Structure formats: C-alpha cells, structure tokens
Amino acid sequence: IRLEQIGLLKSIADNITFLNLSNCGLTDTMLAELPELKNLTKIDLHSNPISDNAIQHLQKYRHLEVANLYDTEISNNGLKLLLEIDSLRRLYLWKTKVTREAVDESGNNSMVLIDLGSAI
C-alpha cells in the first residue's frame, strides 16, 4: 500500500466500518496517515511490520470492536494500549510478541476476548 492510496480513503471515511489492510507492507508511519474513520468497528492488519507504536493510532477509533494483529510486532506493551480501547471486544494476537502471562494478567478486562492461537 502507498500513502496515496491511504489518502483516497478520506473521501469515503465516514462509510468505512471494516478495513482490511492485511499483508500489504503497512508500517507504523502509514497507519498514522489513515484518516479519521469514525464508524470503524473492525480492522485487519495481520502480516504487516507494525509495532506497539501503531497502537496509539488505533486508539482514535472509538467504535473499534475487532482488531486482527496476527503476525505483527505487537508486544505486551501494545496489548496494554489496546485494552484501553473501551469498545474493543476481540483481539487476534497469534504470532506476535504478546505473552500468555500478559494476557492472563489482563484478565480483569473480561470484555475483550484475546485469541493467541493454539501455538501458545
């Protein structure tokens, strides 16, 4: 994906509820350039080189319910930031740096189902 393509999303931003940017070379910097998507409820960012730095950009989506971050560089710090998103209900985090221990420690946030896959 290129920054020009991200710019095209601005014209339809209010109509986007699900965004699939999986496996497209999306970086933290590119994610920062996404327009305000005030109706976004689901985002799929799997298989991209994004890190915990990208999570702050996801926090602006106040209706985000589902985030697929499979096969990214998200760590336990990113998990903490993700759990600050009040609307979040499901996280896919297998093949990340998030540990089972961090997920267990976050157990007090029972509103979010965290899927680490069967490998852990």
NULUM-242831 format. One record per residue: x, y, z of N, C-alpha, C in turn. Coordinates in steps of 0.2 Angstrom, whole numbers. Example, Ala and Ser with C-alpha at 12.3 -4.5 7.8 and 13.67 -1.06 7.14 Angstrom:
<pts>
+-------+-------+-------+-------+-------+-------+-------+-------+-------+
!  n_px !  n_py !  n_pz ! ca_px ! ca_py ! ca_pz !  c_px !  c_py !  c_pz !
+-------+-------+-------+-------+-------+-------+-------+-------+-------+
!    66 !   -28 !    39 !    62 !   -22 !    39 !    66 !   -16 !    39 !
!    64 !   -11 !    35 !    68 !    -5 !    36 !    64 !     0 !    39 !
+-------+-------+-------+-------+-------+-------+-------+-------+-------+
</pts>
This chain:
<pts>
+-------+-------+-------+-------+-------+-------+-------+-------+-------+
!  n_px !  n_py !  n_pz ! ca_px ! ca_py ! ca_pz !  c_px !  c_py !  c_pz !
+-------+-------+-------+-------+-------+-------+-------+-------+-------+
!     4 !    -6 !     0 !     0 !     0 !     0 !     4 !     6 !     0 !
!     2 !    11 !    -3 !     6 !    18 !    -3 !     2 !    23 !     0 !
!     5 !    28 !     2 !     2 !    34 !     6 !    -4 !    37 !     1 !
!    -3 !    37 !    -5 !    -8 !    40 !   -10 !   -14 !    36 !    -9 !
!   -14 !    29 !    -9 !   -19 !    25 !    -8 !   -23 !    26 !    -1 !
!   -19 !    27 !     4 !   -22 !    29 !    10 !   -26 !    36 !    10 !
!   -23 !    40 !     6 !   -27 !    47 !     5 !   -33 !    46 !     2 !
!   -34 !    41 !    -3 !   -40 !    40 !    -6 !   -46 !    38 !    -1 !
!   -44 !    35 !     5 !   -49 !    33 !     9 !   -53 !    39 !    12 !
!   -50 !    45 !    12 !   -53 !    51 !    15 !   -60 !    53 !    12 !
!   -60 !    52 !     6 !   -67 !    53 !     3 !   -73 !    49 !     5 !
!   -71 !    43 !     8 !   -76 !    38 !    10 !   -76 !    37 !    17 !
!   -72 !    40 !    21 !   -70 !    38 !    28 !   -76 !    37 !    32 !
!   -81 !    41 !    31 !   -87 !    40 !    36 !   -91 !    34 !    34 !
!   -90 !    31 !    28 !   -94 !    25 !    26 !   -90 !    18 !    28 !
!   -84 !    19 !    31 !   -80 !    13 !    32 !   -81 !    10 !    39 !
!   -83 !     4 !    39 !   -84 !     1 !    45 !   -80 !    -5 !    46 !
!   -77 !    -8 !    41 !   -72 !   -13 !    41 !   -67 !   -12 !    36 !
!   -60 !   -12 !    38 !   -55 !   -11 !    34 !   -50 !   -16 !    34 !
!   -48 !   -19 !    29 !   -43 !   -25 !    28 !   -37 !   -22 !    25 !
!   -32 !   -21 !    29 !   -25 !   -19 !    26 !   -20 !   -24 !    28 !
!   -22 !   -31 !    28 !   -18 !   -36 !    29 !   -13 !   -37 !    24 !
!    -7 !   -39 !    26 !    -1 !   -41 !    21 !     0 !   -37 !    16 !
!     1 !   -30 !    17 !     2 !   -25 !    12 !     8 !   -21 !    13 !
!    12 !   -23 !    18 !    18 !   -19 !    19 !    16 !   -12 !    23 !
!    11 !   -12 !    27 !     9 !    -7 !    31 !    13 !    -6 !    36 !
!    16 !     1 !    37 !    20 !     2 !    43 !    17 !     7 !    48 !
!    20 !     8 !    53 !    18 !    12 !    59 !    16 !    19 !    56 !
!    21 !    21 !    52 !    20 !    28 !    49 !    14 !    28 !    44 !
!    13 !    23 !    40 !     7 !    23 !    36 !     1 !    23 !    40 !
!     1 !    19 !    45 !    -5 !    19 !    49 !    -7 !    25 !    52 !
!    -2 !    29 !    54 !    -3 !    36 !    57 !    -7 !    40 !    52 !
!    -6 !    39 !    45 !    -9 !    43 !    40 !   -16 !    41 !    38 !
!   -19 !    36 !    41 !   -26 !    34 !    40 !   -30 !    40 !    42 !
!   -35 !    41 !    38 !   -40 !    47 !    40 !   -44 !    45 !    46 !
!   -48 !    50 !    49 !   -52 !    48 !    54 !   -58 !    44 !    51 !
!   -58 !    38 !    54 !   -64 !    33 !    52 !   -68 !    32 !    58 !
!   -73 !    37 !    59 !   -77 !    37 !    65 !   -82 !    31 !    66 !
!   -83 !    28 !    60 !   -88 !    22 !    61 !   -84 !    15 !    60 !
!   -78 !    15 !    61 !   -74 !     9 !    60 !   -75 !     4 !    66 !
!   -77 !    -2 !    65 !   -78 !    -7 !    70 !   -74 !   -13 !    70 !
!   -71 !   -14 !    64 !   -66 !   -20 !    63 !   -60 !   -18 !    58 !
!   -54 !   -20 !    61 !   -48 !   -18 !    57 !   -44 !   -25 !    56 !
!   -42 !   -26 !    51 !   -37 !   -32 !    50 !   -31 !   -29 !    47 !
!   -26 !   -30 !    51 !   -19 !   -28 !    50 !   -14 !   -33 !    50 !
!   -16 !   -39 !    50 !   -11 !   -45 !    50 !    -6 !   -45 !    45 !
!     0 !   -48 !    47 !     5 !   -49 !    42 !     8 !   -43 !    40 !
!     9 !   -38 !    44 !    12 !   -31 !    42 !    17 !   -30 !    48 !
!    22 !   -26 !    46 !    28 !   -24 !    50 !    26 !   -19 !    55 !
!    20 !   -19 !    58 !    18 !   -14 !    63 !    20 !   -16 !    70 !
!    21 !   -11 !    74 !    24 !   -12 !    81 !    19 !    -8 !    86 !
!    21 !    -8 !    92 !    17 !    -5 !    98 !    16 !     2 !    96 !
!    20 !     5 !    92 !    19 !    12 !    91 !    13 !    14 !    86 !
!    11 !     9 !    83 !     5 !     9 !    79 !    -2 !     9 !    83 !
!    -1 !     7 !    89 !    -7 !     6 !    93 !   -10 !    13 !    95 !
!    -6 !    18 !    96 !    -9 !    24 !    98 !   -14 !    27 !    92 !
!   -12 !    25 !    86 !   -17 !    27 !    81 !   -23 !    23 !    80 !
!   -23 !    17 !    83 !   -29 !    13 !    83 !   -34 !    16 !    89 !
!   -31 !    19 !    94 !   -35 !    21 !   100 !   -39 !    27 !    98 !
!   -38 !    30 !    92 !   -43 !    35 !    90 !   -49 !    33 !    87 !
!   -50 !    26 !    86 !   -56 !    23 !    83 !   -61 !    21 !    89 !
!   -65 !    25 !    91 !   -69 !    25 !    97 !   -74 !    19 !    96 !
!   -76 !    16 !    90 !   -81 !    11 !    90 !   -77 !     4 !    88 !
!   -71 !     4 !    88 !   -67 !    -2 !    86 !   -69 !    -8 !    91 !
!   -71 !   -13 !    88 !   -73 !   -19 !    92 !   -68 !   -25 !    90 !
!   -66 !   -25 !    84 !   -62 !   -31 !    82 !   -55 !   -29 !    79 !
!   -49 !   -31 !    81 !   -43 !   -30 !    78 !   -39 !   -36 !    77 !
!   -37 !   -37 !    71 !   -33 !   -43 !    69 !   -26 !   -41 !    68 !
!   -22 !   -43 !    73 !   -15 !   -41 !    73 !   -10 !   -47 !    72 !
!   -13 !   -52 !    70 !    -9 !   -58 !    69 !    -2 !   -57 !    65 !
!     3 !   -60 !    67 !     9 !   -59 !    63 !    12 !   -52 !    62 !
!    12 !   -48 !    68 !    14 !   -42 !    68 !    20 !   -41 !    74 !
!    22 !   -36 !    75 !    27 !   -35 !    80 !    24 !   -32 !    87 !
!    18 !   -33 !    88 !    15 !   -30 !    94 !    17 !   -34 !   100 !
!    18 !   -31 !   106 !    21 !   -34 !   112 !    16 !   -33 !   117 !
!    18 !   -35 !   123 !    14 !   -34 !   129 !    12 !   -27 !   131 !
!    17 !   -22 !   129 !    15 !   -15 !   130 !    10 !   -13 !   125 !
!    10 !   -16 !   119 !     5 !   -14 !   114 !    -2 !   -17 !   117 !
!    -2 !   -23 !   120 !    -8 !   -26 !   122 !   -11 !   -21 !   128 !
!    -7 !   -18 !   132 !   -10 !   -14 !   137 !   -13 !    -8 !   134 !
!   -10 !    -5 !   128 !   -13 !     1 !   125 !   -20 !    -1 !   121 !
!   -20 !    -7 !   119 !   -26 !   -10 !   115 !   -32 !   -10 !   120 !
!   -30 !   -13 !   126 !   -35 !   -14 !   131 !   -38 !    -7 !   134 !
!   -35 !    -2 !   132 !   -38 !     5 !   134 !   -43 !     7 !   129 !
!   -44 !     3 !   124 !   -50 !     5 !   119 !   -56 !     2 !   122 !
!   -60 !     6 !   124 !   -66 !     4 !   128 !   -71 !     0 !   124 !
!   -72 !     1 !   117 !   -76 !    -3 !   113 !   -74 !    -9 !   111 !
!   -67 !   -11 !   112 !   -64 !   -17 !   109 !   -67 !   -23 !   113 !
!   -69 !   -28 !   109 !   -72 !   -34 !   111 !   -68 !   -41 !   109 !
!   -64 !   -40 !   104 !   -60 !   -46 !   101 !   -53 !   -44 !    98 !
!   -48 !   -48 !   100 !   -41 !   -46 !    98 !   -38 !   -53 !    95 !
!   -35 !   -53 !    90 !   -32 !   -59 !    87 !   -24 !   -57 !    87 !
!   -20 !   -60 !    91 !   -14 !   -59 !    93 !    -9 !   -65 !    92 !
!   -10 !   -70 !    88 !    -6 !   -75 !    87 !     0 !   -73 !    83 !
!     6 !   -76 !    84 !    12 !   -74 !    80 !    14 !   -67 !    82 !
!    13 !   -65 !    88 !    15 !   -58 !    90 !    20 !   -59 !    96 !
!    22 !   -54 !    99 !    27 !   -54 !   105 !    23 !   -54 !   111 !
!    16 !   -54 !   111 !    12 !   -54 !   117 !    12 !   -61 !   120 !
!    14 !   -61 !   127 !    14 !   -67 !   130 !     8 !   -70 !   133 !
!     7 !   -76 !   135 !     1 !   -79 !   138 !     1 !   -76 !   145 !
!     7 !   -74 !   148 !     7 !   -71 !   155 !     3 !   -64 !   155 !
!     5 !   -60 !   150 !     2 !   -54 !   149 !    -5 !   -54 !   148 !
!    -8 !   -59 !   144 !   -15 !   -60 !   143 !   -18 !   -62 !   150 !
!   -15 !   -67 !   153 !   -18 !   -69 !   160 !   -18 !   -63 !   165 !
!   -13 !   -59 !   165 !   -13 !   -53 !   169 !   -18 !   -48 !   167 !
!   -20 !   -48 !   161 !   -25 !   -43 !   159 !   -32 !   -46 !   160 !
!   -33 !   -51 !   163 !   -39 !   -55 !   164 !   -45 !   -51 !   167 !
!   -43 !   -45 !   171 !   -48 !   -41 !   174 !   -52 !   -38 !   168 !
!   -50 !   -37 !   162 !   -54 !   -34 !   157 !   -57 !   -40 !   153 !
!   -63 !   -43 !   156 !   -66 !   -48 !   154 !   -70 !   -47 !   147 !
!   -71 !   -41 !   146 !   -75 !   -39 !   140 !   -71 !   -40 !   133 !
!   -65 !   -41 !   133 !   -61 !   -42 !   127 !   -59 !   -50 !   127 !
!   -61 !   -53 !   122 !   -58 !   -60 !   120 !   -52 !   -59 !   116 !
!   -46 !   -62 !   119 !   -40 !   -62 !   116 !   -38 !   -69 !   114 !
!   -37 !   -69 !   107 !   -35 !   -75 !   104 !   -28 !   -75 !   102 !
!   -24 !   -80 !   106 !   -17 !   -80 !   104 !   -15 !   -86 !   100 !
!   -20 !   -90 !    97 !   -19 !   -96 !    93 !   -18 !  -102 !    97 !
!   -17 !  -107 !    94 !   -16 !  -113 !    98 !    -9 !  -115 !    99 !
!    -4 !  -111 !    97 !     3 !  -112 !    97 !     5 !  -111 !   105 !
!     1 !  -107 !   108 !     3 !  -105 !   115 !    -1 !  -108 !   120 !
+-------+-------+-------+-------+-------+-------+-------+-------+-------+
</pts>
